């Protein structure tokens, strides 16, 4: 019996469907040219940012904001120019007999693009959290685990230096989460230790009762001794009564 779909599988299918529909409407040529444009636009930002940032700083005092504004301006300007340059190519393909083929190929391209994103997500999550620590949603997802089977070949395509840098950053994020869990566990242990110190142990209570018990027995023994003296007391003799009478008469005089 096949494994049922969970919520993550449904989300992955929705992403695949949206990507496929967008690529179907745009066509393969336009999708490929769009991706090339974004890659070249990012490269243009990297190389032109140091050139135009000093100009932006003349109008924006904050260096970080100036850099962000400059990056956005360069990227938008490049993409506008790129669309104008490639628009003629896309228009010719749409008006030719290859239009239907272009759209069908775009459909498959959209599916592959979305699945590649799922593979990259699987790689990133595996760097942050080992498989034995991943939530059950990831472990029980049919398509997420299927993407994991293609993760290693994709990792081999990434340059080693770039791969190590990204992996270290991901491990730092996962390490911070572990440190928070460890700190919470240590705080709980410290709190339990304080409670044990504040609450008397059973052994201390027993010792206290043993120390107090002899005092109780001593009081009971004194009461028994007094009662025994009262029982054995027969009254004063003649000599003692004469002395008492004499003492009373002297005190009256």
Secondary structure, DSSP 8 states (H G I E B T S, - for coil): ------HHHHHHHHHHHHHHHHHHHH-HHHHHHHHHHHHHHHHHHHHHHHHHHHHHHTT---HHHHHHHHHHHHHHHHHHHHHHHHHHHHHHHHTSTTHHHHHHHHHHHHHHHHHHHHHHHHHHHHHHS-GGGS-HHHHT-HHHHHHHTTHHHHHHHS-HHHHHHHHHHHHHHHHHHHHHHHHHHHHHHHHHHHHHHHS--HHHHHHHHHHHHHHHHHHHHHHHHHHHHHHH-----HHHHHHHHHHHHHHH-
